[in-house]
Amino acid sequence: MDTPIISIVLFFLAGFFGAAGQYLYKSGADAATGGALSYLLNLRLALGVACYSLVMVLFVAAFKRGGSLAVLYPVYATTFIWAALISLTFYGTPIKPINLGGMALLIAGMYCMGR
C-alpha cells in the first residue's frame, strides 16, 4: 500500500509540534519553582501538553488517511532535527558537525524507509 502524501505531511507536522512540546516542557521546567502549583499553573507546561495532544491528533488523522508505519514513523524522527533547531534558536546550543551528520543520517534513513 502506498502512503498518501497528506499522511507524510501530517507526520512531518507532528514532528515539529513534538519538538515544540519538548521545548515548552524544558522552558516550563526552568520556570517552575518545584512546588506542585508551579507545575499545574505553568502556561508553558500546559502548552507543551497541548502540543503533544496535537501530535496524537495528527497521528490519528494521518493513519485514517492510510499509509505504512514503516514510512510514517521515520518521518516523525524529524522531531530530533526540529529540537536541535529550536535549541539553537532559544538556548544558543550549537549544532556541531557530528550533529549535522546525525541529521543527514536521519534524513537518509527516512528516504530509505519510504522507498
Phi and psi restraints in degrees (range 20) as a CNS / XPLOR table:
assign (resid 1 and name C) (resid 2 and name N)
       (resid 2 and name CA) (resid 2 and name C) 1.0 -76.1 20.0 2
assign (resid 2 and name N) (resid 2 and name CA)
       (resid 2 and name C) (resid 3 and name N) 1.0 147.9 20.0 2
assign (resid 2 and name C) (resid 3 and name N)
       (resid 3 and name CA) (resid 3 and name C) 1.0 -93.2 20.0 2
assign (resid 3 and name N) (resid 3 and name CA)
       (resid 3 and name C) (resid 4 and name N) 1.0 122.3 20.0 2
assign (resid 3 and name C) (resid 4 and name N)
       (resid 4 and name CA) (resid 4 and name C) 1.0 -63.3 20.0 2
assign (resid 4 and name N) (resid 4 and name CA)
       (resid 4 and name C) (resid 5 and name N) 1.0 144.9 20.0 2
assign (resid 4 and name C) (resid 5 and name N)
       (resid 5 and name CA) (resid 5 and name C) 1.0 -60.0 20.0 2
assign (resid 5 and name N) (resid 5 and name CA)
       (resid 5 and name C) (resid 6 and name N) 1.0 -34.0 20.0 2
assign (resid 5 and name C) (resid 6 and name N)
       (resid 6 and name CA) (resid 6 and name C) 1.0 -63.8 20.0 2
assign (resid 6 and name N) (resid 6 and name CA)
       (resid 6 and name C) (resid 7 and name N) 1.0 -36.4 20.0 2
assign (resid 6 and name C) (resid 7 and name N)
       (resid 7 and name CA) (resid 7 and name C) 1.0 -64.7 20.0 2
assign (resid 7 and name N) (resid 7 and name CA)
       (resid 7 and name C) (resid 8 and name N) 1.0 -39.7 20.0 2
assign (resid 7 and name C) (resid 8 and name N)
       (resid 8 and name CA) (resid 8 and name C) 1.0 -65.7 20.0 2
assign (resid 8 and name N) (resid 8 and name CA)
       (resid 8 and name C) (resid 9 and name N) 1.0 -43.1 20.0 2
assign (resid 8 and name C) (resid 9 and name N)
       (resid 9 and name CA) (resid 9 and name C) 1.0 -62.3 20.0 2
assign (resid 9 and name N) (resid 9 and name CA)
       (resid 9 and name C) (resid 10 and name N) 1.0 -42.3 20.0 2
assign (resid 9 and name C) (resid 10 and name N)
       (resid 10 and name CA) (resid 10 and name C) 1.0 -62.9 20.0 2
assign (resid 10 and name N) (resid 10 and name CA)
       (resid 10 and name C) (resid 11 and name N) 1.0 -39.2 20.0 2
assign (resid 10 and name C) (resid 11 and name N)
       (resid 11 and name CA) (resid 11 and name C) 1.0 -70.0 20.0 2
assign (resid 11 and name N) (resid 11 and name CA)
       (resid 11 and name C) (resid 12 and name N) 1.0 -34.9 20.0 2
assign (resid 11 and name C) (resid 12 and name N)
       (resid 12 and name CA) (resid 12 and name C) 1.0 -61.9 20.0 2
assign (resid 12 and name N) (resid 12 and name CA)
       (resid 12 and name C) (resid 13 and name N) 1.0 -45.0 20.0 2
assign (resid 12 and name C) (resid 13 and name N)
       (resid 13 and name CA) (resid 13 and name C) 1.0 -63.1 20.0 2
assign (resid 13 and name N) (resid 13 and name CA)
       (resid 13 and name C) (resid 14 and name N) 1.0 -39.4 20.0 2
assign (resid 13 and name C) (resid 14 and name N)
       (resid 14 and name CA) (resid 14 and name C) 1.0 -60.8 20.0 2
assign (resid 14 and name N) (resid 14 and name CA)
       (resid 14 and name C) (resid 15 and name N) 1.0 -37.4 20.0 2
assign (resid 14 and name C) (resid 15 and name N)
       (resid 15 and name CA) (resid 15 and name C) 1.0 -60.6 20.0 2
assign (resid 15 and name N) (resid 15 and name CA)
       (resid 15 and name C) (resid 16 and name N) 1.0 -42.8 20.0 2
assign (resid 15 and name C) (resid 16 and name N)
       (resid 16 and name CA) (resid 16 and name C) 1.0 -64.6 20.0 2
assign (resid 16 and name N) (resid 16 and name CA)
       (resid 16 and name C) (resid 17 and name N) 1.0 -47.9 20.0 2
assign (resid 16 and name C) (resid 17 and name N)
       (resid 17 and name CA) (resid 17 and name C) 1.0 -68.2 20.0 2
assign (resid 17 and name N) (resid 17 and name CA)
       (resid 17 and name C) (resid 18 and name N) 1.0 -29.5 20.0 2
assign (resid 17 and name C) (resid 18 and name N)
       (resid 18 and name CA) (resid 18 and name C) 1.0 -63.7 20.0 2
assign (resid 18 and name N) (resid 18 and name CA)
       (resid 18 and name C) (resid 19 and name N) 1.0 -42.8 20.0 2
assign (resid 18 and name C) (resid 19 and name N)
       (resid 19 and name CA) (resid 19 and name C) 1.0 -68.1 20.0 2
assign (resid 19 and name N) (resid 19 and name CA)
       (resid 19 and name C) (resid 20 and name N) 1.0 -39.0 20.0 2
assign (resid 19 and name C) (resid 20 and name N)
       (resid 20 and name CA) (resid 20 and name C) 1.0 -62.1 20.0 2
assign (resid 20 and name N) (resid 20 and name CA)
       (resid 20 and name C) (resid 21 and name N) 1.0 -40.3 20.0 2
assign (resid 20 and name C) (resid 21 and name N)
       (resid 21 and name CA) (resid 21 and name C) 1.0 -61.8 20.0 2
assign (resid 21 and name N) (resid 21 and name CA)
       (resid 21 and name C) (resid 22 and name N) 1.0 -40.3 20.0 2
assign (resid 21 and name C) (resid 22 and name N)
       (resid 22 and name CA) (resid 22 and name C) 1.0 -62.1 20.0 2
assign (resid 22 and name N) (resid 22 and name CA)
       (resid 22 and name C) (resid 23 and name N) 1.0 -44.2 20.0 2
assign (resid 22 and name C) (resid 23 and name N)
       (resid 23 and name CA) (resid 23 and name C) 1.0 -61.3 20.0 2
assign (resid 23 and name N) (resid 23 and name CA)
       (resid 23 and name C) (resid 24 and name N) 1.0 -44.9 20.0 2
assign (resid 23 and name C) (resid 24 and name N)
       (resid 24 and name CA) (resid 24 and name C) 1.0 -65.5 20.0 2
assign (resid 24 and name N) (resid 24 and name CA)
       (resid 24 and name C) (resid 25 and name N) 1.0 -36.5 20.0 2
assign (resid 24 and name C) (resid 25 and name N)
       (resid 25 and name CA) (resid 25 and name C) 1.0 -63.2 20.0 2
assign (resid 25 and name N) (resid 25 and name CA)
       (resid 25 and name C) (resid 26 and name N) 1.0 -44.3 20.0 2
assign (resid 25 and name C) (resid 26 and name N)
       (resid 26 and name CA) (resid 26 and name C) 1.0 -64.0 20.0 2
assign (resid 26 and name N) (resid 26 and name CA)
       (resid 26 and name C) (resid 27 and name N) 1.0 -49.5 20.0 2
assign (resid 26 and name C) (resid 27 and name N)
       (resid 27 and name CA) (resid 27 and name C) 1.0 -69.0 20.0 2
assign (resid 27 and name N) (resid 27 and name CA)
       (resid 27 and name C) (resid 28 and name N) 1.0 -32.6 20.0 2
assign (resid 27 and name C) (resid 28 and name N)
       (resid 28 and name CA) (resid 28 and name C) 1.0 -67.5 20.0 2
assign (resid 28 and name N) (resid 28 and name CA)
       (resid 28 and name C) (resid 29 and name N) 1.0 -40.4 20.0 2
assign (resid 28 and name C) (resid 29 and name N)
       (resid 29 and name CA) (resid 29 and name C) 1.0 -65.1 20.0 2
assign (resid 29 and name N) (resid 29 and name CA)
       (resid 29 and name C) (resid 30 and name N) 1.0 -38.3 20.0 2
assign (resid 29 and name C) (resid 30 and name N)
       (resid 30 and name CA) (resid 30 and name C) 1.0 -62.6 20.0 2
assign (resid 30 and name N) (resid 30 and name CA)
       (resid 30 and name C) (resid 31 and name N) 1.0 -33.7 20.0 2
assign (resid 30 and name C) (resid 31 and name N)
       (resid 31 and name CA) (resid 31 and name C) 1.0 -84.8 20.0 2
assign (resid 31 and name N) (resid 31 and name CA)
       (resid 31 and name C) (resid 32 and name N) 1.0 -17.9 20.0 2
assign (resid 31 and name C) (resid 32 and name N)
       (resid 32 and name CA) (resid 32 and name C) 1.0 -73.5 20.0 2
assign (resid 32 and name N) (resid 32 and name CA)
       (resid 32 and name C) (resid 33 and name N) 1.0 149.6 20.0 2
assign (resid 32 and name C) (resid 33 and name N)
       (resid 33 and name CA) (resid 33 and name C) 1.0 -94.5 20.0 2
assign (resid 33 and name N) (resid 33 and name CA)
       (resid 33 and name C) (resid 34 and name N) 1.0 -12.5 20.0 2
assign (resid 33 and name C) (resid 34 and name N)
       (resid 34 and name CA) (resid 34 and name C) 1.0 111.7 20.0 2
assign (resid 34 and name N) (resid 34 and name CA)
       (resid 34 and name C) (resid 35 and name N) 1.0 -18.1 20.0 2
assign (resid 34 and name C) (resid 35 and name N)
       (resid 35 and name CA) (resid 35 and name C) 1.0 -79.8 20.0 2
assign (resid 35 and name N) (resid 35 and name CA)
       (resid 35 and name C) (resid 36 and name N) 1.0 157.0 20.0 2
assign (resid 35 and name C) (resid 36 and name N)
       (resid 36 and name CA) (resid 36 and name C) 1.0 -57.6 20.0 2
assign (resid 36 and name N) (resid 36 and name CA)
       (resid 36 and name C) (resid 37 and name N) 1.0 -41.2 20.0 2
assign (resid 36 and name C) (resid 37 and name N)
       (resid 37 and name CA) (resid 37 and name C) 1.0 -66.5 20.0 2
assign (resid 37 and name N) (resid 37 and name CA)
       (resid 37 and name C) (resid 38 and name N) 1.0 -30.7 20.0 2
assign (resid 37 and name C) (resid 38 and name N)
       (resid 38 and name CA) (resid 38 and name C) 1.0 -68.2 20.0 2
assign (resid 38 and name N) (resid 38 and name CA)
       (resid 38 and name C) (resid 39 and name N) 1.0 -20.5 20.0 2
assign (resid 38 and name C) (resid 39 and name N)
       (resid 39 and name CA) (resid 39 and name C) 1.0 -88.2 20.0 2
assign (resid 39 and name N) (resid 39 and name CA)
       (resid 39 and name C) (resid 40 and name N) 1.0 -45.1 20.0 2
assign (resid 39 and name C) (resid 40 and name N)
       (resid 40 and name CA) (resid 40 and name C) 1.0 -68.1 20.0 2
assign (resid 40 and name N) (resid 40 and name CA)
       (resid 40 and name C) (resid 41 and name N) 1.0 -32.0 20.0 2
assign (resid 40 and name C) (resid 41 and name N)
       (resid 41 and name CA) (resid 41 and name C) 1.0 -102.4 20.0 2
assign (resid 41 and name N) (resid 41 and name CA)
       (resid 41 and name C) (resid 42 and name N) 1.0 16.0 20.0 2
assign (resid 41 and name C) (resid 42 and name N)
       (resid 42 and name CA) (resid 42 and name C) 1.0 -88.1 20.0 2
assign (resid 42 and name N) (resid 42 and name CA)
       (resid 42 and name C) (resid 43 and name N) 1.0 111.9 20.0 2
assign (resid 42 and name C) (resid 43 and name N)
       (resid 43 and name CA) (resid 43 and name C) 1.0 -60.2 20.0 2
assign (resid 43 and name N) (resid 43 and name CA)
       (resid 43 and name C) (resid 44 and name N) 1.0 -40.2 20.0 2
assign (resid 43 and name C) (resid 44 and name N)
       (resid 44 and name CA) (resid 44 and name C) 1.0 -63.4 20.0 2
assign (resid 44 and name N) (resid 44 and name CA)
       (resid 44 and name C) (resid 45 and name N) 1.0 -42.1 20.0 2
assign (resid 44 and name C) (resid 45 and name N)
       (resid 45 and name CA) (resid 45 and name C) 1.0 -65.0 20.0 2
assign (resid 45 and name N) (resid 45 and name CA)
       (resid 45 and name C) (resid 46 and name N) 1.0 -39.8 20.0 2
assign (resid 45 and name C) (resid 46 and name N)
       (resid 46 and name CA) (resid 46 and name C) 1.0 -63.6 20.0 2
assign (resid 46 and name N) (resid 46 and name CA)
       (resid 46 and name C) (resid 47 and name N) 1.0 -40.2 20.0 2
assign (resid 46 and name C) (resid 47 and name N)
       (resid 47 and name CA) (resid 47 and name C) 1.0 -67.2 20.0 2
assign (resid 47 and name N) (resid 47 and name CA)
       (resid 47 and name C) (resid 48 and name N) 1.0 -34.8 20.0 2
assign (resid 47 and name C) (resid 48 and name N)
       (resid 48 and name CA) (resid 48 and name C) 1.0 -62.0 20.0 2
assign (resid 48 and name N) (resid 48 and name CA)
       (resid 48 and name C) (resid 49 and name N) 1.0 -43.1 20.0 2
assign (resid 48 and name C) (resid 49 and name N)
       (resid 49 and name CA) (resid 49 and name C) 1.0 -62.2 20.0 2
assign (resid 49 and name N) (resid 49 and name CA)
       (resid 49 and name C) (resid 50 and name N) 1.0 -41.3 20.0 2
assign (resid 49 and name C) (resid 50 and name N)
       (resid 50 and name CA) (resid 50 and name C) 1.0 -61.8 20.0 2
assign (resid 50 and name N) (resid 50 and name CA)
       (resid 50 and name C) (resid 51 and name N) 1.0 -41.2 20.0 2
assign (resid 50 and name C) (resid 51 and name N)
       (resid 51 and name CA) (resid 51 and name C) 1.0 -61.4 20.0 2
assign (resid 51 and name N) (resid 51 and name CA)
       (resid 51 and name C) (resid 52 and name N) 1.0 -45.4 20.0 2
assign (resid 51 and name C) (resid 52 and name N)
       (resid 52 and name CA) (resid 52 and name C) 1.0 -67.7 20.0 2
assign (resid 52 and name N) (resid 52 and name CA)
       (resid 52 and name C) (resid 53 and name N) 1.0 -32.5 20.0 2
assign (resid 52 and name C) (resid 53 and name N)
       (resid 53 and name CA) (resid 53 and name C) 1.0 -65.1 20.0 2
assign (resid 53 and name N) (resid 53 and name CA)
       (resid 53 and name C) (resid 54 and name N) 1.0 -41.2 20.0 2
assign (resid 53 and name C) (resid 54 and name N)
       (resid 54 and name CA) (resid 54 and name C) 1.0 -63.2 20.0 2
assign (resid 54 and name N) (resid 54 and name CA)
       (resid 54 and name C) (resid 55 and name N) 1.0 -37.7 20.0 2
assign (resid 54 and name C) (resid 55 and name N)
       (resid 55 and name CA) (resid 55 and name C) 1.0 -57.3 20.0 2
assign (resid 55 and name N) (resid 55 and name CA)
       (resid 55 and name C) (resid 56 and name N) 1.0 -45.7 20.0 2
assign (resid 55 and name C) (resid 56 and name N)
       (resid 56 and name CA) (resid 56 and name C) 1.0 -65.0 20.0 2
assign (resid 56 and name N) (resid 56 and name CA)
       (resid 56 and name C) (resid 57 and name N) 1.0 -39.0 20.0 2
assign (resid 56 and name C) (resid 57 and name N)
       (resid 57 and name CA) (resid 57 and name C) 1.0 -63.1 20.0 2
assign (resid 57 and name N) (resid 57 and name CA)
       (resid 57 and name C) (resid 58 and name N) 1.0 -43.2 20.0 2
assign (resid 57 and name C) (resid 58 and name N)
       (resid 58 and name CA) (resid 58 and name C) 1.0 -63.8 20.0 2
assign (resid 58 and name N) (resid 58 and name CA)
       (resid 58 and name C) (resid 59 and name N) 1.0 -39.4 20.0 2
assign (resid 58 and name C) (resid 59 and name N)
       (resid 59 and name CA) (resid 59 and name C) 1.0 -58.6 20.0 2
assign (resid 59 and name N) (resid 59 and name CA)
       (resid 59 and name C) (resid 60 and name N) 1.0 -50.9 20.0 2
assign (resid 59 and name C) (resid 60 and name N)
       (resid 60 and name CA) (resid 60 and name C) 1.0 -62.2 20.0 2
assign (resid 60 and name N) (resid 60 and name CA)
       (resid 60 and name C) (resid 61 and name N) 1.0 -43.3 20.0 2
assign (resid 60 and name C) (resid 61 and name N)
       (resid 61 and name CA) (resid 61 and name C) 1.0 -61.3 20.0 2
assign (resid 61 and name N) (resid 61 and name CA)
       (resid 61 and name C) (resid 62 and name N) 1.0 -40.7 20.0 2
assign (resid 61 and name C) (resid 62 and name N)
       (resid 62 and name CA) (resid 62 and name C) 1.0 -67.3 20.0 2
assign (resid 62 and name N) (resid 62 and name CA)
       (resid 62 and name C) (resid 63 and name N) 1.0 -45.1 20.0 2
assign (resid 62 and name C) (resid 63 and name N)
       (resid 63 and name CA) (resid 63 and name C) 1.0 -63.8 20.0 2
assign (resid 63 and name N) (resid 63 and name CA)
       (resid 63 and name C) (resid 64 and name N) 1.0 -35.6 20.0 2
assign (resid 63 and name C) (resid 64 and name N)
       (resid 64 and name CA) (resid 64 and name C) 1.0 -61.3 20.0 2
assign (resid 64 and name N) (resid 64 and name CA)
       (resid 64 and name C) (resid 65 and name N) 1.0 -33.4 20.0 2
assign (resid 64 and name C) (resid 65 and name N)
       (resid 65 and name CA) (resid 65 and name C) 1.0 -82.6 20.0 2
assign (resid 65 and name N) (resid 65 and name CA)
       (resid 65 and name C) (resid 66 and name N) 1.0 -10.1 20.0 2
assign (resid 65 and name C) (resid 66 and name N)
       (resid 66 and name CA) (resid 66 and name C) 1.0 101.4 20.0 2
assign (resid 66 and name N) (resid 66 and name CA)
       (resid 66 and name C) (resid 67 and name N) 1.0 167.4 20.0 2
assign (resid 66 and name C) (resid 67 and name N)
       (resid 67 and name CA) (resid 67 and name C) 1.0 132.0 20.0 2
assign (resid 67 and name N) (resid 67 and name CA)
       (resid 67 and name C) (resid 68 and name N) 1.0 163.2 20.0 2
assign (resid 67 and name C) (resid 68 and name N)
       (resid 68 and name CA) (resid 68 and name C) 1.0 -91.2 20.0 2
assign (resid 68 and name N) (resid 68 and name CA)
       (resid 68 and name C) (resid 69 and name N) 1.0 136.4 20.0 2
assign (resid 68 and name C) (resid 69 and name N)
       (resid 69 and name CA) (resid 69 and name C) 1.0 -59.0 20.0 2
assign (resid 69 and name N) (resid 69 and name CA)
       (resid 69 and name C) (resid 70 and name N) 1.0 -36.7 20.0 2
assign (resid 69 and name C) (resid 70 and name N)
       (resid 70 and name CA) (resid 70 and name C) 1.0 -65.2 20.0 2
assign (resid 70 and name N) (resid 70 and name CA)
       (resid 70 and name C) (resid 71 and name N) 1.0 -23.4 20.0 2
assign (resid 70 and name C) (resid 71 and name N)
       (resid 71 and name CA) (resid 71 and name C) 1.0 -90.5 20.0 2
assign (resid 71 and name N) (resid 71 and name CA)
       (resid 71 and name C) (resid 72 and name N) 1.0 -44.1 20.0 2
assign (resid 71 and name C) (resid 72 and name N)
       (resid 72 and name CA) (resid 72 and name C) 1.0 -74.1 20.0 2
assign (resid 72 and name N) (resid 72 and name CA)
       (resid 72 and name C) (resid 73 and name N) 1.0 -44.7 20.0 2
assign (resid 72 and name C) (resid 73 and name N)
       (resid 73 and name CA) (resid 73 and name C) 1.0 -64.8 20.0 2
assign (resid 73 and name N) (resid 73 and name CA)
       (resid 73 and name C) (resid 74 and name N) 1.0 -36.3 20.0 2
assign (resid 73 and name C) (resid 74 and name N)
       (resid 74 and name CA) (resid 74 and name C) 1.0 -60.8 20.0 2
assign (resid 74 and name N) (resid 74 and name CA)
       (resid 74 and name C) (resid 75 and name N) 1.0 -30.5 20.0 2
assign (resid 74 and name C) (resid 75 and name N)
       (resid 75 and name CA) (resid 75 and name C) 1.0 -64.4 20.0 2
assign (resid 75 and name N) (resid 75 and name CA)
       (resid 75 and name C) (resid 76 and name N) 1.0 -35.3 20.0 2
assign (resid 75 and name C) (resid 76 and name N)
       (resid 76 and name CA) (resid 76 and name C) 1.0 -64.7 20.0 2
assign (resid 76 and name N) (resid 76 and name CA)
       (resid 76 and name C) (resid 77 and name N) 1.0 -20.6 20.0 2
assign (resid 76 and name C) (resid 77 and name N)
       (resid 77 and name CA) (resid 77 and name C) 1.0 -63.4 20.0 2
assign (resid 77 and name N) (resid 77 and name CA)
       (resid 77 and name C) (resid 78 and name N) 1.0 -12.8 20.0 2
assign (resid 77 and name C) (resid 78 and name N)
       (resid 78 and name CA) (resid 78 and name C) 1.0 -61.6 20.0 2
assign (resid 78 and name N) (resid 78 and name CA)
       (resid 78 and name C) (resid 79 and name N) 1.0 -14.0 20.0 2
assign (resid 78 and name C) (resid 79 and name N)
       (resid 79 and name CA) (resid 79 and name C) 1.0 -51.1 20.0 2
assign (resid 79 and name N) (resid 79 and name CA)
       (resid 79 and name C) (resid 80 and name N) 1.0 -40.8 20.0 2
assign (resid 79 and name C) (resid 80 and name N)
       (resid 80 and name CA) (resid 80 and name C) 1.0 -67.3 20.0 2
assign (resid 80 and name N) (resid 80 and name CA)
       (resid 80 and name C) (resid 81 and name N) 1.0 -35.4 20.0 2
assign (resid 80 and name C) (resid 81 and name N)
       (resid 81 and name CA) (resid 81 and name C) 1.0 -69.9 20.0 2
assign (resid 81 and name N) (resid 81 and name CA)
       (resid 81 and name C) (resid 82 and name N) 1.0 -47.2 20.0 2
assign (resid 81 and name C) (resid 82 and name N)
       (resid 82 and name CA) (resid 82 and name C) 1.0 -59.3 20.0 2
assign (resid 82 and name N) (resid 82 and name CA)
       (resid 82 and name C) (resid 83 and name N) 1.0 -40.9 20.0 2
assign (resid 82 and name C) (resid 83 and name N)
       (resid 83 and name CA) (resid 83 and name C) 1.0 -62.6 20.0 2
assign (resid 83 and name N) (resid 83 and name CA)
       (resid 83 and name C) (resid 84 and name N) 1.0 -40.1 20.0 2
assign (resid 83 and name C) (resid 84 and name N)
       (resid 84 and name CA) (resid 84 and name C) 1.0 -64.6 20.0 2
assign (resid 84 and name N) (resid 84 and name CA)
       (resid 84 and name C) (resid 85 and name N) 1.0 -40.8 20.0 2
assign (resid 84 and name C) (resid 85 and name N)
       (resid 85 and name CA) (resid 85 and name C) 1.0 -68.3 20.0 2
assign (resid 85 and name N) (resid 85 and name CA)
       (resid 85 and name C) (resid 86 and name N) 1.0 -40.0 20.0 2
assign (resid 85 and name C) (resid 86 and name N)
       (resid 86 and name CA) (resid 86 and name C) 1.0 -65.4 20.0 2
assign (resid 86 and name N) (resid 86 and name CA)
       (resid 86 and name C) (resid 87 and name N) 1.0 -41.4 20.0 2
assign (resid 86 and name C) (resid 87 and name N)
       (resid 87 and name CA) (resid 87 and name C) 1.0 -63.7 20.0 2
assign (resid 87 and name N) (resid 87 and name CA)
       (resid 87 and name C) (resid 88 and name N) 1.0 -39.3 20.0 2
assign (resid 87 and name C) (resid 88 and name N)
       (resid 88 and name CA) (resid 88 and name C) 1.0 -62.9 20.0 2
assign (resid 88 and name N) (resid 88 and name CA)
       (resid 88 and name C) (resid 89 and name N) 1.0 -45.1 20.0 2
assign (resid 88 and name C) (resid 89 and name N)
       (resid 89 and name CA) (resid 89 and name C) 1.0 -66.5 20.0 2
assign (resid 89 and name N) (resid 89 and name CA)
       (resid 89 and name C) (resid 90 and name N) 1.0 -47.1 20.0 2
assign (resid 89 and name C) (resid 90 and name N)
       (resid 90 and name CA) (resid 90 and name C) 1.0 -97.6 20.0 2
assign (resid 90 and name N) (resid 90 and name CA)
       (resid 90 and name C) (resid 91 and name N) 1.0 -23.8 20.0 2
assign (resid 90 and name C) (resid 91 and name N)
       (resid 91 and name CA) (resid 91 and name C) 1.0 -118.1 20.0 2
assign (resid 91 and name N) (resid 91 and name CA)
       (resid 91 and name C) (resid 92 and name N) 1.0 -6.3 20.0 2
assign (resid 91 and name C) (resid 92 and name N)
       (resid 92 and name CA) (resid 92 and name C) 1.0 71.8 20.0 2
assign (resid 92 and name N) (resid 92 and name CA)
       (resid 92 and name C) (resid 93 and name N) 1.0 18.1 20.0 2
assign (resid 92 and name C) (resid 93 and name N)
       (resid 93 and name CA) (resid 93 and name C) 1.0 -69.5 20.0 2
assign (resid 93 and name N) (resid 93 and name CA)
       (resid 93 and name C) (resid 94 and name N) 1.0 120.3 20.0 2
assign (resid 93 and name C) (resid 94 and name N)
       (resid 94 and name CA) (resid 94 and name C) 1.0 -68.6 20.0 2
assign (resid 94 and name N) (resid 94 and name CA)
       (resid 94 and name C) (resid 95 and name N) 1.0 148.8 20.0 2
assign (resid 94 and name C) (resid 95 and name N)
       (resid 95 and name CA) (resid 95 and name C) 1.0 -101.5 20.0 2
assign (resid 95 and name N) (resid 95 and name CA)
       (resid 95 and name C) (resid 96 and name N) 1.0 111.5 20.0 2
assign (resid 95 and name C) (resid 96 and name N)
       (resid 96 and name CA) (resid 96 and name C) 1.0 -87.2 20.0 2
assign (resid 96 and name N) (resid 96 and name CA)
       (resid 96 and name C) (resid 97 and name N) 1.0 164.0 20.0 2
assign (resid 96 and name C) (resid 97 and name N)
       (resid 97 and name CA) (resid 97 and name C) 1.0 -54.3 20.0 2
assign (resid 97 and name N) (resid 97 and name CA)
       (resid 97 and name C) (resid 98 and name N) 1.0 -37.3 20.0 2
assign (resid 97 and name C) (resid 98 and name N)
       (resid 98 and name CA) (resid 98 and name C) 1.0 -65.3 20.0 2
assign (resid 98 and name N) (resid 98 and name CA)
       (resid 98 and name C) (resid 99 and name N) 1.0 -34.9 20.0 2
assign (resid 98 and name C) (resid 99 and name N)
       (resid 99 and name CA) (resid 99 and name C) 1.0 -66.3 20.0 2
assign (resid 99 and name N) (resid 99 and name CA)
       (resid 99 and name C) (resid 100 and name N) 1.0 -42.4 20.0 2
assign (resid 99 and name C) (resid 100 and name N)
       (resid 100 and name CA) (resid 100 and name C) 1.0 -61.9 20.0 2
assign (resid 100 and name N) (resid 100 and name CA)
       (resid 100 and name C) (resid 101 and name N) 1.0 -38.4 20.0 2
assign (resid 100 and name C) (resid 101 and name N)
       (resid 101 and name CA) (resid 101 and name C) 1.0 -62.0 20.0 2
assign (resid 101 and name N) (resid 101 and name CA)
       (resid 101 and name C) (resid 102 and name N) 1.0 -42.4 20.0 2
assign (resid 101 and name C) (resid 102 and name N)
       (resid 102 and name CA) (resid 102 and name C) 1.0 -63.4 20.0 2
assign (resid 102 and name N) (resid 102 and name CA)
       (resid 102 and name C) (resid 103 and name N) 1.0 -40.2 20.0 2
assign (resid 102 and name C) (resid 103 and name N)
       (resid 103 and name CA) (resid 103 and name C) 1.0 -64.2 20.0 2
assign (resid 103 and name N) (resid 103 and name CA)
       (resid 103 and name C) (resid 104 and name N) 1.0 -40.9 20.0 2
assign (resid 103 and name C) (resid 104 and name N)
       (resid 104 and name CA) (resid 104 and name C) 1.0 -62.6 20.0 2
assign (resid 104 and name N) (resid 104 and name CA)
       (resid 104 and name C) (resid 105 and name N) 1.0 -39.6 20.0 2
assign (resid 104 and name C) (resid 105 and name N)
       (resid 105 and name CA) (resid 105 and name C) 1.0 -65.4 20.0 2
assign (resid 105 and name N) (resid 105 and name CA)
       (resid 105 and name C) (resid 106 and name N) 1.0 -38.7 20.0 2
assign (resid 105 and name C) (resid 106 and name N)
       (resid 106 and name CA) (resid 106 and name C) 1.0 -60.3 20.0 2
assign (resid 106 and name N) (resid 106 and name CA)
       (resid 106 and name C) (resid 107 and name N) 1.0 -46.4 20.0 2
assign (resid 106 and name C) (resid 107 and name N)
       (resid 107 and name CA) (resid 107 and name C) 1.0 -65.0 20.0 2
assign (resid 107 and name N) (resid 107 and name CA)
       (resid 107 and name C) (resid 108 and name N) 1.0 -42.5 20.0 2
assign (resid 107 and name C) (resid 108 and name N)
       (resid 108 and name CA) (resid 108 and name C) 1.0 -62.6 20.0 2
assign (resid 108 and name N) (resid 108 and name CA)
       (resid 108 and name C) (resid 109 and name N) 1.0 -40.3 20.0 2
assign (resid 108 and name C) (resid 109 and name N)
       (resid 109 and name CA) (resid 109 and name C) 1.0 -64.7 20.0 2
assign (resid 109 and name N) (resid 109 and name CA)
       (resid 109 and name C) (resid 110 and name N) 1.0 -40.4 20.0 2
assign (resid 109 and name C) (resid 110 and name N)
       (resid 110 and name CA) (resid 110 and name C) 1.0 -62.2 20.0 2
assign (resid 110 and name N) (resid 110 and name CA)
       (resid 110 and name C) (resid 111 and name N) 1.0 -42.4 20.0 2
assign (resid 110 and name C) (resid 111 and name N)
       (resid 111 and name CA) (resid 111 and name C) 1.0 -61.6 20.0 2
assign (resid 111 and name N) (resid 111 and name CA)
       (resid 111 and name C) (resid 112 and name N) 1.0 -48.4 20.0 2
assign (resid 111 and name C) (resid 112 and name N)
       (resid 112 and name CA) (resid 112 and name C) 1.0 -63.0 20.0 2
assign (resid 112 and name N) (resid 112 and name CA)
       (resid 112 and name C) (resid 113 and name N) 1.0 -41.9 20.0 2
assign (resid 112 and name C) (resid 113 and name N)
       (resid 113 and name CA) (resid 113 and name C) 1.0 -66.7 20.0 2
assign (resid 113 and name N) (resid 113 and name CA)
       (resid 113 and name C) (resid 114 and name N) 1.0 -31.0 20.0 2
assign (resid 113 and name C) (resid 114 and name N)
       (resid 114 and name CA) (resid 114 and name C) 1.0 -78.9 20.0 2
assign (resid 114 and name N) (resid 114 and name CA)
       (resid 114 and name C) (resid 115 and name N) 1.0 -11.0 20.0 2
